[in-house]
């Protein structure tokens, strides 16, 4: 019996379940900021419904434009909790997935779908329990006859994605955090949330000029060393 070319493609190391749960506490914007303002996917990739939120390890798929053969392979091989992230090349002239594939993803306990390509069956998908992020909609169906890649590094929405990286998405979009950086990013996110809470409190107390603004203006040469904004 021959060994499948896909053997081992789902056995990569993943961000831990504990890290995933901690990541759920933060907005994608916070994680992106503390990760050096890197990792945000192209703005075309948005949740089908603003309340959808996704967090989990990336299961990468590279598909040919308008073809979802490798997407189907990923649905068959991904582990529960995985986020299937599909580089569909931003193709919008046909959908890469719809109700049938989402129903299968739910049955397989997939954690979410992030697709740089179009979706269809939106009336059903928008009421789904599956978090879904896509780059548009189109009623035309895809082909299923072209090769691609799964379980390897891909470029998705302008961002490099490695198998097992952390994927977090919400109403602002999707951010990818490299697995090796997740712990330090989560710690930095905790500090940022605390700092922002303090600033919100200051604003409510009437302190309307940000403490850092004068220094930033001096560094930019907008005001002199002995000047202030107020």
C-alpha positions in Angstrom: 0.0 0.0 0.0 1.5 3.3 -1.1 1.9 6.2 1.4 -0.2 9.3 0.7 1.7 12.5 -0.2 -0.3 14.1 2.6 0.9 11.8 5.4 2.3 13.9 8.2 1.0 17.2 6.9 -1.2 17.7 10.0 1.5 16.7 12.5 3.2 20.0 12.9 3.6 21.7 16.3 0.9 24.1 17.3 0.3 27.1 19.5 -0.9 25.6 22.8 -4.6 25.4 23.8 -3.7 27.5 26.9 -2.2 30.2 24.7 -5.2 30.2 22.5 -7.6 30.8 25.4 -5.4 33.6 26.6 -5.4 35.1 23.1 -9.2 35.2 23.1 -9.1 37.9 25.8 -7.5 40.4 23.4 -8.7 42.3 20.4 -6.8 41.6 17.1 -5.8 45.3 17.2 -4.1 45.0 20.5 -2.2 41.9 19.5 -1.1 43.5 16.2 0.1 46.6 18.0 2.3 44.8 20.5 3.6 42.5 17.7 5.2 45.5 16.1 2.2 46.4 14.0 2.9 43.3 11.9 0.8 40.3 11.0 -2.5 41.9 10.0 -4.1 40.4 6.9 -5.3 42.5 4.0 -8.4 44.4 4.8 -10.4 42.5 2.2 -10.4 39.5 4.5 -13.3 40.2 6.9 -15.8 38.3 9.1 -19.1 37.5 7.4 -20.7 38.9 10.5 -19.0 41.4 12.8 -19.6 39.4 16.0 -17.6 36.4 14.6 -14.4 35.8 16.5 -11.7 33.2 15.8 -8.6 32.0 17.7 -6.5 28.9 17.2 -3.5 27.3 15.4 -3.1 27.9 11.7 -3.6 25.0 9.2 -2.3 26.6 6.0 -3.6 25.8 2.5 -2.5 27.2 -0.8 -5.2 26.8 -3.5 -5.2 27.8 -7.1 -7.5 30.7 -8.0 -11.0 29.4 -8.3 -10.2 25.9 -7.3 -10.9 24.3 -3.9 -9.5 20.8 -4.2 -6.8 21.4 -1.5 -9.4 23.1 0.7 -11.3 19.8 0.8 -8.1 17.9 1.6 -7.6 20.3 4.6 -11.1 19.7 5.8 -10.3 16.0 5.8 -7.0 16.3 7.7 -7.1 19.3 10.0 -7.4 18.6 13.7 -10.2 19.9 16.0 -9.6 23.5 16.9 -7.4 24.2 13.9 -8.1 27.4 11.9 -8.0 26.5 8.2 -6.3 29.5 6.5 -6.6 29.4 2.7 -4.4 31.4 0.3 -7.0 31.7 -2.5 -5.0 34.5 -4.2 -7.8 36.9 -3.4 -9.8 35.4 -6.3 -13.4 36.8 -6.4 -14.8 35.5 -9.7 -16.1 32.3 -8.0 -16.6 31.1 -4.4 -14.1 28.7 -2.8 -16.6 27.4 -0.3 -20.2 27.5 0.9 -22.8 25.7 3.1 -21.6 22.1 2.4 -18.0 22.7 3.3 -18.9 24.8 6.4 -21.2 22.0 7.6 -18.3 19.6 7.2 -16.0 21.9 9.1 -18.5 22.1 12.0 -18.8 18.3 12.1 -15.0 18.0 12.2 -14.8 20.6 15.0 -12.6 22.9 13.0 -12.0 26.2 14.9 -12.7 28.6 12.0 -12.1 29.4 8.4 -10.0 32.3 7.1 -10.0 32.5 3.3 -8.4 34.9 0.9 -11.2 34.2 -1.6 -14.9 34.5 -2.0 -17.7 32.6 -0.2 -21.3 31.8 -1.1 -24.5 30.7 0.6 -24.2 33.7 2.8 -27.7 33.6 4.2 -26.8 30.3 5.8 -23.2 31.0 6.6 -24.0 34.3 8.4 -26.0 32.3 10.9 -23.4 29.5 11.3 -21.7 28.6 14.5 -18.5 28.5 12.5 -16.3 31.7 12.6 -15.8 32.6 8.9 -13.6 35.3 7.4 -13.5 35.7 3.7 -12.6 38.2 0.9 -16.0 38.7 -0.7 -18.9 36.7 -2.0 -19.8 35.2 -5.4 -22.6 32.7 -6.4 -20.4 30.8 -8.9 -18.9 27.5 -7.7 -15.2 26.5 -7.8 -13.5 23.8 -9.8 -11.9 20.8 -8.0 -9.1 19.7 -10.3 -5.9 21.7 -9.5 -3.1 20.8 -7.2 -1.9 23.0 -4.3 -0.2 22.8 -1.0 -1.3 22.1 2.6 0.5 22.1 6.0 3.3 24.3 4.7 4.2 28.0 5.0 2.1 30.2 2.8 1.5 33.9 2.1 -2.0 34.9 3.1 -3.3 38.4 2.7 0.2 39.8 2.5 1.4 37.9 5.6 3.6 34.9 6.0 1.8 32.1 7.8 3.6 29.0 9.2 1.8 25.8 10.3 0.8 26.2 14.0 1.0 30.0 14.1 -1.6 31.8 16.2 -4.6 33.1 14.3 -6.9 35.7 15.9 -9.7 37.5 14.1 -12.6 39.7 15.1 -14.6 42.6 13.7 -11.4 44.5 12.9 -9.9 41.7 10.8 -7.3 38.9 11.3 -3.8 39.0 12.7 -1.2 36.2 12.5 1.3 35.8 15.4 4.3 33.5 14.8 4.2 30.6 17.2 7.6 31.4 18.6 6.5 34.9 19.5 3.1 34.1 21.0 4.2 34.1 24.7 5.9 37.5 24.6 3.1 39.0 22.5 0.5 37.8 25.1 2.5 39.3 27.9 2.9 42.6 26.1 -0.9 42.6 25.3 -1.7 42.4 29.0 0.5 45.5 29.6 -1.0 47.4 26.7 -4.6 46.7 27.9 -3.7 48.0 31.4 -2.1 51.1 30.0 -5.1 51.8 27.7 -7.4 51.3 30.7 -5.4 54.0 32.6 -5.5 56.3 29.6 -9.3 55.9 29.3 -9.6 56.8 33.0 -7.5 59.9 32.5 -9.7 61.0 29.5 -12.8 60.6 31.7 -11.1 62.8 34.3 -10.5 65.6 31.7 -6.9 64.9 30.9 -7.4 65.2 27.1 -3.8 65.7 25.8 -1.9 62.4 25.7 1.2 62.5 27.9 3.5 61.4 25.0 2.3 64.0 22.5 4.7 66.8 23.4 7.8 64.5 23.1 6.5 63.1 19.8 6.0 66.6 18.4 9.5 67.6 19.5 11.0 64.5 17.9 9.2 65.4 14.7 10.5 68.9 14.8 7.0 70.4 15.0 7.6 72.3 18.2 10.8 73.4 19.9 12.6 71.8 22.9 11.1 74.3 25.3 7.6 74.4 23.8 4.5 72.5 24.7 1.2 71.9 22.8 -0.8 73.7 25.4 
